[in-house]
């Protein structure tokens, strides 16, 4: 096990493009840290810098307390698991797993014993004589994991290892990887663009945007207390509902106005965010879909604050229904939101020119249909507020 420290790391390519900018954080021994962000945000480049596959333009990298900027990748005592598995097609499963030990000229008896132990750990005992083309995607991924595990490295580096698997197998494999990492207690850096993977697997999550670290925290804190609009828009599926709004104050009571809607803000939330300082000013207000809840099967609403909604679209997910409706508020067309959602400002403005689409959750057997007018409760304790200029979260 080893602690990994990135100290103001930068990566600048010969053409002048900065892929990683002043990246600093620490990964504790035995921690599983997930690097997450959209394509092109620099997460794989950062991982390759840790692996020694990319030169560091400036800054310092430490593994186990040792500065490794100029240490060749083969001497860093780390193991990498790639997206495409990188198995040798002419070798059997046993030969693929044993390859690093064979290169190190370990005794045959030791190699055989450790291959068997690794195969048992990954339930590969019955597949040791097969070649990669005879394996399923999940089995190939386990072989790639086995090849990394057998080296007993100081750290694992995983670059989107589940991207080539189907949805059901991905869910199964991410559970296996997380359980295996905890059992082995090896420091692990896991790269993904999938926020669901990040939320379910990581001890902590580091969110990157355009090569810069936006937030690093536990999955719960990143989700519940995003530091800016980019993190709010990127983390979560469906994403947070966001719209332009105005803070109103009347006799010490604070409300947020979304178009024709004036939603009272709980005193504790208003105090925590110091919203009285924003009275009369524009903000970007946000609320997650699960905090906009439709009526229960008996017709009752959970929250005390309700809004009327006309259903524009319904998506059935089995465990619940997603109901989409339009709020007559100006859309939040910030650069951060556009980057988080993979769109651009003009497209967002065009799609939402008649208001802002919101998403709420409904009981799985709710009878809502297209065009229905329903009441939706608002959990006002879960409101988020952002500065439209800086895009930072408004906090006290």
N, C-alpha and C positions, 0 to 999 in steps of 0.2 A: 504494500500500500504506500501511497505517496500523495502529499499535498501538491497541487499545481497552482502556480501563481502567474498571472498575466499582469505585467506592470507597464502600462502605457504602450502597448504593442501597436505598431503601425505597419501596414503593407501597401507599398506603392509600386505599381508595375511600371516597366520602362516607358509605356505610353503616357504616363502621368496619372493614370486612374488610381484612386485611393480605395482599395477594397475594404480595408480595416483601419479605423481611425481611433487612436488613443484608447485602446481597449484595456480595461483594468478590472480584474476581480480575482478572487481566490476560490479554489475548489478544495474542500476539506478531504482528509483521508476517508475513504469508503463512501464518499458522497456520490450520488448520481445527479449530475447537473445537465439539464437540457438546454441546448442553444436552439432558439426558435425564431423564425422570421420568414418573410416572403422570399421568393426566389431572387437571388442577386443581392441579398442583404449582407453577405460576408461571412455567414456562419461556417460554411465549408472551408473557406480560406483560413479562417481562424483555427479551425480544427487541424488543417494541414500544416499550419505554422507550429502548433503544438507537437505534431507528429514528426516534424523535420522535413516535410515534403515541400514546403515553401519557405524561402528565406525571409527573415524578419528585417524590415526596412529600418526600424528603430524601436526602442523599448527593450525590456528584458523578460525572459521566460525562465521560470524555475520549476523543476520537477524534483520533489523530495529534498528541497533546500539547495539543490545544485543548479547553477546557471547553465542552461543548455543551448543558448543561442547558436553556438558554433559546434555543438556536438552532433555528429552524424546520426541519422534516424535509427540506424541499427544498434547504436550504443545508448539510446534513451530508455530502453527497457519498457517500451509500451507496445501494445498490440492493437491493430486497427481492423475493424470489420467494415467492409465496403458495401455499397448499395447493390452492386452486381455480383456479390459473393466472392468473385476472383478465385474460384477453385480450378485446380488443374484437371482438365477433362480426361486425360489418359491415366490418371491415378485413381485408386480406389478411395473410399471414404477413410479407411485406416491410414493409407499413405498420405492423404491430404492433411489429416489431423497431425500426423507424426512429422511432417516435413521440416518444421523448424528445429525439432530435436535431432533429426538426421543431419541437418546442416551443421548443428553444433557438435556432431560426432559423439552423441551420448551412446552408452552401451545398449545393445539390442534388447537385453532383458528389461532395462529401465524404460526404453521406448514402448515396448509391448505392454508393460504394466500400466504406464501412464495413459496410453491410448485406451486401454480397457476401462480405466477409472473415468476418463473423460466421456467415453461413450455411454457408460452407465449414467453419468450425471445428466446427459442430454437425451437419454433413451434412444441411442443409436446402435445398440449392440447388434441388432439383427441386420443392420445395413452396412457393416464394416467392409464387406467384400464387393459392394456395388460401386459403380462409377456415377459421377454427377448427373449424367443424362438419364439415369434410371431413377432419379429422386424427384420428389415434388419440390415446389418452391420453399415450403416450410422446412423440409428436410435439408435442403441445400443451405438454408440460413443457419440451421443448427450445426451443420458441419463447419461452416465459416466461424461460428462461435467457438466450436471445439478447437479449431486450429489456433484461435487466440487464447483460449483458456489454458491449453496445455503448456504454454510458455510460462505461466505463472508470472505475468508482468506486473509492474508497478501500477499501470493504468490501462484501461480500455478506452479506445476512441471509436465511436460508431457513427458512420456517415449515412444517414437515412437508410438503415439496414432493412426496413420493412416496406419500402416504396414499391417493390415489384410484386408484392403479395396481394391477394384479393382481400376485400374488406373483413370478412369473417376470420380469415387466417391472421390478419394483422392484429385483430383484437386478442386472439389467442397467443400470438407470439410476443406481443408487448408485455403480456402478463408473465410469460415464461422468462423473458429477459430481465424484467424487474425482480422477479423472485430469485433468479440465478445470481444477479448482481448482489442482492442482499445476503445470499448464502455465502458467496465468495468474499464479500467485503472489499471489493477492488474499486478504487477510485475510477469513475466512469464519466466521460463526456459524450453526450448523445445529441446528434444534430438531426433536426426534423423541421419541415415547414408545416406540419400538422399540429395545430394547437391542441387537439384532443389528446394526441400522444404526449405532448408536453405536459398537459394538465394531469394526466393519469399516471405518468411514469416518474417524473422528476421529484427529487427532494427539494430542489430549487429550480427555477426557470429563469433563463437570461434571454430577454427579448432584444433582438437586434433590428436596426433600421438603417439602411444605407451605410453599413460598416460601423455604426455607432451603437453603443449599449444604451438602451432606453430604460430598462428596469430589470433588476435581479432580486428575486424574492421567492417565497414559497408560492406554489401554484394558487393557493387560496387568496393570498394577499395580492398577487398580480391580477387575479380575476376580480376581486372585490374592491381593490383600491388602485386602479390603474393610474400611473403618474401623468399620462397625457392622452390626447385623442388617438394617437396611433395605437398605443397599447389597448385602449378601450375598444377600438374598432377591429383590431386584429384578434385579440383573445376572446374566444367564445363563439359557439356555433348553435343557433344563429347569432350574429353579432349584436352588440348593444344598439338599441334604438337611440338615435341622436338627432337633435333639431335645434335651430336657433330659438332663443327664448329671451325674456326680459324678467329681471328680478323686481318684484313690487313689494313695497312696505306700507302697511297701514296700521297705525296704532300699535306698533311693535310686532305685528304679525307679518310674516314673510310668505309670499306666494311666488310661484314661477309661472309666467304667462307663456303658453304655447299657442299662438294664434288666438282663437276665441276661447281657449281653455285657460282657466286660472286655477292652478293646483296648489293648495296650501302645503307649505313645507313645515314638518315637525320642528318644534323649538330646538330640540337637541341637535338636529341636522343643521339648522340655520346657525346655531352658535358654533358648532364644530367647523363649519365652512366660513364663518364670519360673513354671512351673506348680506347683513345690513350694510356693509361697506360697498356692496354691489347694487344697492337699490337704485332703480332707474337705468341701470346699465344692461347692455346685452351680454348674454352668456350662451354657451352651448350646453343644453341639458341632455342628460342621457339616462336611460333606464333599460335594464336587461329584459328580454322577453318573458322570463319566468317570473318577473316582478309585475307583469301586466297579466292578470289572471281573469279568465272568463268565469261565468257562473258555474257552480257545482251542478251535479245531476239533479239535485232537488231545487235548483233555481236560485239558491242563495249565493251571495258574494262574500268573499273572505274579508276584503279590505273595507274601510269606512269611506274612502274616497273613490268615486267612480267616474268614468267618462263613457259617453255614448260612442259607439263605433259601428260603422257599416262595413261588413266583411267583403273584402275585394278578392280574397283567395284563401283557400284552406289546404293545408298539407297534413296528411295523416301519417304519424310516425309510429303508431301502435301504442306506445306508452302514453302519448298525449297527442293533441292536435295543435298545429300552429295556425293561428288566424291572423291574416294580414289586413290592415285597414289604414286609412289615410288620415293624418292629423293636419289641420289647415295652418301649419306653421312653416316658416321658411326652412329649407333643408340646410344642414350643416355641411357646406361644401368646402371643407378645409383640405389642405395638401396632405395632412397626416391621415385623414379618413380615406382619401383617394388611394394613397399608397397601401393602406391596410387592406382595402377591399379589392385592390387590383384594377380599379377604374381610373378615370381622370375627371377633372373638375367639370368639364363641359358635359360629359356623359351623365354625371350625377345630377347636374342642374336640369338637363333635358328630361330625364326620367321622372324627376320629382317636381316638375314645374307647377303642378296643381296642388302641392302640399308635400308632406313627408310621409313615406310609408313606414308604418310601425308594425311590429310583430308581437303578438301575445300568445299565451298558452291556454288551452282549453282542455276540459275533461276528455279522456280518450273516446268515450261514447256520447259525447255532446252532439246534439243534432244541428249544429250550426251549418249553414249553407251560404253559398255565394249570394250576396245581396241582403242577408239578414242584418237587422239592426239590434245590437246587443249591448248590454252594460259590461264594462271591463273594470275591474278593481285595480287600483294603483297602490303598490306598497311604497309609500312616500319616504319611508326610512331608507330605501335603496336608491334614491335619486343621486345622480352624479352631476357635477357642474365643472365646466372647463372655460378657461379664458380664450375667447375666439382669436385673440392676437397672438399670444405665445403658444397656444394649444395645450398649456399645462393644466393639470387638475387644480381646481380651486380648493385649497385646504387652509385651515386655520393655523 
